[in-house]
Amino acid sequence: MLTHKTRAAVVQVLRSLSTDAIRILLVKHFDRDLKALAAANLLDTVAGGSVDEITSLLIELIGDTASIRTDAPTKYVFDQRLEELQRLLRSDGYEFFEGAIVRLMPAAESVAKIADQLDDILSQSPLDGDGSIRKLLDESRSAMLDANPDFNEATTKARIALETVGRRAARQVSEQRGHAAPSDTWGAALAALRAEGVISQIEEEALAKIYTLVSPGAHVPKGLTDEQWALLARTFAVSGTYFLLKQVLAA
């Protein structure tokens, strides 16, 4: 499971190739009638591709780069777009390794799906009427994908997004129910949401632990690189944000 942004990056790589090369790759990797492939929009084709189809295409694009690059009219454009695709793939929790697309973390498919759903929910939620939460998540992702990635920034922005959702949710729920708004802190927000029945005590404790785990000063666990830890930390924060939003919607 890849995010919409990663699938769009696949399309950009394809569009940097010649028309004949694009057609050949589509025929090789997508189980479609030739006429259907010719008539379909490239973005729609990739967006609607199955996991097996997209994985097969990615393996050839990344694993046989030198050969495919010969079909790119402008080589540096192809190189830039392929590099961006690989960064987005890592951000989704995947890497090309020994001829296969492998997961860098558990349940990477679910993480990618949550990221897209979270963006959809926030775009319609009054909690993010100013777009600042989505902006934080985009900046977190960008920090991971930059040519010189800032892993601390990626983790910090995701943590702030989680905290912002919690504080705004606590204020909104309390005001809607005619109660005094809690102090504008993470701890007070979680306590208020538990008191209002939005989350349980166990859920409050879990969210508090996620926040602590991804806060400044948290050490990188043994056996993980800085990049691997940033990917996991972002996953924890993004998943926590999604969970909290879902509980607020259901309250």
One Martini backbone bead per residue (centre of mass of N, CA, C, O) as a GRO file, in nm:
protein
  251
    1MET     BB    1   0.092   0.039   0.027
    2LEU     BB    2   0.047   0.359  -0.116
    3THR     BB    3   0.056   0.668  -0.148
    4HIS     BB    4  -0.051   0.911  -0.353
    5LYS     BB    5   0.228   1.049  -0.385
    6THR     BB    6   0.385   0.797  -0.480
    7ARG     BB    7   0.215   0.735  -0.730
    8ALA     BB    8   0.272   1.009  -0.861
    9ALA     BB    9   0.580   0.958  -0.883
   10VAL     BB   10   0.559   0.728  -1.082
   11VAL     BB   11   0.439   0.899  -1.308
   12GLN     BB   12   0.677   1.094  -1.337
   13VAL     BB   13   0.879   0.886  -1.426
   14LEU     BB   14   0.730   0.792  -1.678
   15ARG     BB   15   0.713   1.087  -1.813
   16SER     BB   16   1.041   1.082  -1.859
   17LEU     BB   17   0.971   0.902  -2.089
   18SER     BB   18   0.901   0.751  -2.352
   19THR     BB   19   0.622   0.645  -2.503
   20ASP     BB   20   0.714   0.354  -2.561
   21ALA     BB   21   0.819   0.289  -2.275
   22ILE     BB   22   0.553   0.324  -2.129
   23ARG     BB   23   0.391   0.109  -2.280
   24ILE     BB   24   0.569  -0.133  -2.210
   25LEU     BB   25   0.542  -0.116  -1.900
   26LEU     BB   26   0.236  -0.146  -1.887
   27VAL     BB   27   0.214  -0.419  -2.030
   28LYS     BB   28   0.403  -0.579  -1.830
   29HIS     BB   29   0.242  -0.480  -1.537
   30PHE     BB   30  -0.056  -0.458  -1.663
   31ASP     BB   31  -0.376  -0.618  -1.646
   32ARG     BB   32  -0.460  -0.517  -1.962
   33ASP     BB   33  -0.600  -0.397  -2.216
   34LEU     BB   34  -0.463  -0.229  -2.471
   35LYS     BB   35  -0.696  -0.026  -2.514
   36ALA     BB   36  -0.727   0.057  -2.218
   37LEU     BB   37  -0.440   0.170  -2.181
   38ALA     BB   38  -0.456   0.383  -2.413
   39ALA     BB   39  -0.717   0.537  -2.289
   40ALA     BB   40  -0.590   0.582  -2.029
   41ASN     BB   41  -0.489   0.745  -1.770
   42LEU     BB   42  -0.195   0.731  -1.610
   43LEU     BB   43  -0.287   0.802  -1.322
   44ASP     BB   44  -0.526   0.603  -1.313
   45THR     BB   45  -0.366   0.346  -1.359
   46VAL     BB   46  -0.180   0.368  -1.107
   47ALA     BB   47  -0.399   0.421  -0.890
   48GLY     BB   48  -0.548   0.132  -0.986
   49GLY     BB   49  -0.331  -0.044  -0.902
   50SER     BB   50  -0.204  -0.310  -0.788
   51VAL     BB   51   0.027  -0.430  -0.583
   52ASP     BB   52   0.165  -0.614  -0.794
   53GLU     BB   53   0.192  -0.406  -1.021
   54ILE     BB   54   0.353  -0.189  -0.870
   55THR     BB   55   0.583  -0.365  -0.772
   56SER     BB   56   0.683  -0.457  -1.050
   57LEU     BB   57   0.746  -0.173  -1.155
   58LEU     BB   58   0.945  -0.084  -0.933
   59ILE     BB   59   1.158  -0.304  -0.977
   60GLU     BB   60   1.234  -0.204  -1.260
   61LEU     BB   61   1.291   0.098  -1.212
   62ILE     BB   62   1.513   0.039  -0.980
   63GLY     BB   63   1.667  -0.231  -1.082
   64ASP     BB   64   1.678  -0.102  -1.408
   65THR     BB   65   1.784   0.194  -1.451
   66ALA     BB   66   1.997   0.199  -1.678
   67SER     BB   67   1.808   0.099  -1.906
   68ILE     BB   68   1.569   0.302  -1.872
   69ARG     BB   69   1.736   0.569  -1.904
   70THR     BB   70   1.770   0.545  -2.220
   71ASP     BB   71   1.445   0.642  -2.246
   72ALA     BB   72   1.538   0.932  -2.161
   73PRO     BB   73   1.550   1.240  -2.295
   74THR     BB   74   1.598   1.353  -1.987
   75LYS     BB   75   1.810   1.248  -1.753
   76TYR     BB   76   1.785   1.446  -1.504
   77VAL     BB   77   1.482   1.412  -1.469
   78PHE     BB   78   1.478   1.115  -1.411
   79ASP     BB   79   1.670   1.122  -1.165
   80GLN     BB   80   1.499   1.309  -0.985
   81ARG     BB   81   1.234   1.137  -0.985
   82LEU     BB   82   1.357   0.877  -0.874
   83GLU     BB   83   1.462   0.994  -0.610
   84GLU     BB   84   1.188   1.082  -0.503
   85LEU     BB   85   1.055   0.806  -0.505
   86GLN     BB   86   1.250   0.673  -0.299
   87ARG     BB   87   1.182   0.863  -0.064
   88LEU     BB   88   0.878   0.801  -0.055
   89LEU     BB   89   0.907   0.502  -0.008
   90ARG     BB   90   1.048   0.530   0.268
   91SER     BB   91   0.819   0.693   0.400
   92ASP     BB   92   0.619   0.436   0.366
   93GLY     BB   93   0.826   0.179   0.445
   94TYR     BB   94   1.025   0.132   0.190
   95GLU     BB   95   1.256  -0.089   0.001
   96PHE     BB   96   1.511  -0.165  -0.215
   97PHE     BB   97   1.605  -0.527  -0.203
   98GLU     BB   98   1.726  -0.767  -0.377
   99GLY     BB   99   1.477  -0.747  -0.598
  100ALA     BB  100   1.291  -0.601  -0.372
  101ILE     BB  101   1.010  -0.500  -0.184
  102VAL     BB  102   1.061  -0.377   0.139
  103ARG     BB  103   1.010  -0.354   0.474
  104LEU     BB  104   1.107  -0.127   0.737
  105MET     BB  105   0.824  -0.187   0.875
  106PRO     BB  106   0.560  -0.255   1.028
  107ALA     BB  107   0.272  -0.207   0.864
  108ALA     BB  108   0.309  -0.017   0.606
  109GLU     BB  109   0.034  -0.025   0.468
  110SER     BB  110  -0.128   0.112   0.698
  111VAL     BB  111   0.030   0.376   0.712
  112ALA     BB  112  -0.035   0.480   0.429
  113LYS     BB  113  -0.342   0.482   0.464
  114ILE     BB  114  -0.354   0.673   0.707
  115ALA     BB  115  -0.228   0.922   0.577
  116ASP     BB  116  -0.460   0.967   0.375
  117GLN     BB  117  -0.699   0.973   0.576
  118LEU     BB  118  -0.596   1.205   0.749
  119ASP     BB  119  -0.605   1.420   0.531
  120ASP     BB  120  -0.911   1.400   0.480
  121ILE     BB  121  -1.011   1.466   0.766
  122LEU     BB  122  -0.867   1.743   0.804
  123SER     BB  123  -1.003   1.888   0.554
  124GLN     BB  124  -1.300   1.856   0.731
  125SER     BB  125  -1.192   1.977   0.997
  126PRO     BB  126  -1.214   2.220   1.246
  127LEU     BB  127  -0.933   2.155   1.377
  128ASP     BB  128  -0.816   2.243   1.060
  129GLY     BB  129  -0.905   2.529   0.942
  130ASP     BB  130  -0.590   2.647   0.901
  131GLY     BB  131  -0.388   2.395   0.819
  132SER     BB  132  -0.155   2.337   1.038
  133ILE     BB  133  -0.150   2.027   1.062
  134ARG     BB  134  -0.091   1.957   0.769
  135LYS     BB  135   0.167   2.125   0.761
  136LEU     BB  136   0.325   1.961   0.969
  137LEU     BB  137   0.310   1.689   0.815
  138ASP     BB  138   0.447   1.792   0.557
  139GLU     BB  139   0.712   1.883   0.698
  140SER     BB  140   0.785   1.609   0.805
  141ARG     BB  141   0.804   1.467   0.534
  142SER     BB  142   1.011   1.661   0.401
  143ALA     BB  143   1.242   1.608   0.606
  144MET     BB  144   1.271   1.309   0.505
  145LEU     BB  145   1.297   1.380   0.174
  146ASP     BB  146   1.536   1.526   0.176
  147ALA     BB  147   1.852   1.526   0.064
  148ASN     BB  148   1.891   1.650   0.371
  149PRO     BB  149   1.783   1.505   0.623
  150ASP     BB  150   1.562   1.581   0.915
  151PHE     BB  151   1.484   1.377   1.166
  152ASN     BB  152   1.406   1.565   1.399
  153GLU     BB  153   1.200   1.736   1.243
  154ALA     BB  154   1.012   1.506   1.162
  155THR     BB  155   0.935   1.428   1.454
  156THR     BB  156   0.849   1.701   1.573
  157LYS     BB  157   0.613   1.771   1.379
  158ALA     BB  158   0.445   1.519   1.446
  159ARG     BB  159   0.414   1.580   1.749
  160ILE     BB  160   0.275   1.857   1.719
  161ALA     BB  161   0.028   1.750   1.572
  162LEU     BB  162  -0.074   1.574   1.801
  163GLU     BB  163  -0.096   1.800   2.013
  164THR     BB  164  -0.292   1.986   1.858
  165VAL     BB  165  -0.527   1.793   1.844
  166GLY     BB  166  -0.563   1.755   2.149
  167ARG     BB  167  -0.609   2.054   2.233
  168ARG     BB  168  -0.845   2.117   2.036
  169ALA     BB  169  -1.034   1.887   2.118
  170ALA     BB  170  -1.071   1.961   2.417
  171ARG     BB  171  -1.193   2.240   2.367
  172GLN     BB  172  -1.431   2.159   2.187
  173VAL     BB  173  -1.574   1.953   2.371
  174SER     BB  174  -1.610   2.132   2.620
  175GLU     BB  175  -1.776   2.360   2.483
  176GLN     BB  176  -2.009   2.181   2.369
  177ARG     BB  177  -2.072   2.087   2.690
  178GLY     BB  178  -2.032   2.342   2.889
  179HIS     BB  179  -1.729   2.348   2.958
  180ALA     BB  180  -1.436   2.411   3.070
  181ALA     BB  181  -1.149   2.481   2.947
  182PRO     BB  182  -0.855   2.364   2.930
  183SER     BB  183  -0.551   2.376   2.950
  184ASP     BB  184  -0.293   2.442   2.699
  185THR     BB  185  -0.215   2.115   2.725
  186TRP     BB  186  -0.146   1.792   2.686
  187GLY     BB  187  -0.224   1.673   2.961
  188ALA     BB  188  -0.496   1.826   2.992
  189ALA     BB  189  -0.625   1.721   2.734
  190LEU     BB  190  -0.631   1.420   2.803
  191ALA     BB  191  -0.791   1.446   3.067
  192ALA     BB  192  -1.044   1.574   2.936
  193LEU     BB  193  -1.107   1.345   2.733
  194ARG     BB  194  -1.152   1.137   2.952
  195ALA     BB  195  -1.374   1.291   3.115
  196GLU     BB  196  -1.562   1.295   2.841
  197GLY     BB  197  -1.526   0.996   2.698
  198VAL     BB  198  -1.333   0.983   2.441
  199ILE     BB  199  -1.127   0.841   2.629
  200SER     BB  200  -0.950   0.620   2.790
  201GLN     BB  201  -0.716   0.543   3.014
  202ILE     BB  202  -0.549   0.363   2.828
  203GLU     BB  203  -0.543   0.565   2.591
  204GLU     BB  204  -0.407   0.792   2.743
  205GLU     BB  205  -0.146   0.637   2.808
  206ALA     BB  206  -0.066   0.573   2.516
  207LEU     BB  207  -0.044   0.867   2.415
  208ALA     BB  208   0.163   0.960   2.626
  209LYS     BB  209   0.387   0.758   2.533
  210ILE     BB  210   0.418   0.854   2.247
  211TYR     BB  211   0.501   1.142   2.315
  212THR     BB  212   0.752   1.066   2.479
  213LEU     BB  213   0.899   0.894   2.261
  214VAL     BB  214   0.899   1.163   2.044
  215SER     BB  215   1.060   1.337   2.216
  216PRO     BB  216   1.294   1.521   2.317
  217GLY     BB  217   1.568   1.295   2.403
  218ALA     BB  218   1.503   1.054   2.264
  219HIS     BB  219   1.641   0.765   2.202
  220VAL     BB  220   1.804   0.555   1.996
  221PRO     BB  221   1.762   0.252   1.940
  222LYS     BB  222   1.903  -0.030   1.924
  223GLY     BB  223   1.970  -0.115   1.578
  224LEU     BB  224   1.908   0.181   1.481
  225THR     BB  225   1.876   0.422   1.275
  226ASP     BB  226   1.785   0.740   1.236
  227GLU     BB  227   1.588   0.678   1.005
  228GLN     BB  228   1.432   0.442   1.131
  229TRP     BB  229   1.337   0.598   1.379
  230ALA     BB  230   1.185   0.825   1.233
  231LEU     BB  231   0.982   0.641   1.096
  232LEU     BB  232   0.862   0.527   1.358
  233ALA     BB  233   0.791   0.792   1.503
  234ARG     BB  234   0.597   0.891   1.284
  235THR     BB  235   0.407   0.654   1.304
  236PHE     BB  236   0.316   0.699   1.590
  237ALA     BB  237   0.210   0.992   1.556
  238VAL     BB  238   0.014   0.949   1.318
  239SER     BB  239  -0.153   0.725   1.451
  240GLY     BB  240  -0.237   0.894   1.699
  241THR     BB  241  -0.384   1.115   1.542
  242TYR     BB  242  -0.591   0.935   1.405
  243PHE     BB  243  -0.716   0.810   1.657
  244LEU     BB  244  -0.808   1.074   1.793
  245LEU     BB  245  -0.994   1.172   1.568
  246LYS     BB  246  -1.186   0.926   1.571
  247GLN     BB  247  -1.285   0.971   1.864
  248VAL     BB  248  -1.402   1.253   1.821
  249LEU     BB  249  -1.607   1.173   1.598
  250ALA     BB  250  -1.752   0.949   1.794
  251ALA     BB  251  -1.848   1.143   2.044
   0.00000   0.00000   0.00000
